[in-house]
Amino acid sequence: MNLTNTEQQHLAGVLAMNTKKAFTGVKSKRPWTTTVEIDYLDTIGDNYPVQGKTKRDFLHGYIQGAFRRTEWGNIDADKAIAYAEKLLAKA
């Protein structure tokens, strides 16, 4: 699959966000919490369309990845995954 530069940059950013090291340099007005994660899930796949991928595909990938995720910080993993599953059922 060929990605545009913008898509490659976004993908690199998403991958980096899953590492604790990436969070140490992030300056944010809001800490990454369950509420922020749910806000993200509401828009997943909307801002960075990848050819042939749907919102459903992104949500499915999020749920699969969630079970391998080791750093959740202040996020309630159970709530985030349940919300993603709810959105997937509606997609």
C-alpha positions, 0 to 999 in steps of 0.5 A: 500500500502506498501512503502519502507523506501526510498519511505516513506522518500520521501513522508514525505519530500514532505508533509513537503515541503507544510508547511511554517515551513519546508521552514525556515530551507532549505538552497538552492542556488535557492529560490523556484520560478516558474522556480524551480517548473516547473523544478520539474514538468518536473521530477515529478514521475521520481526519486521516482517510486511508484508501480503502479503509472505513471507520469500521476498519479503524475501530476494529484495528483499535480493538485488536491493538488494545489487547496488546497495549501495555501503557494506558496511563490514566485511561480506563482500558475497559471503558475505552474498549467497550466504547470502541466495541459499541461504536463498531456495532453501530458502524 
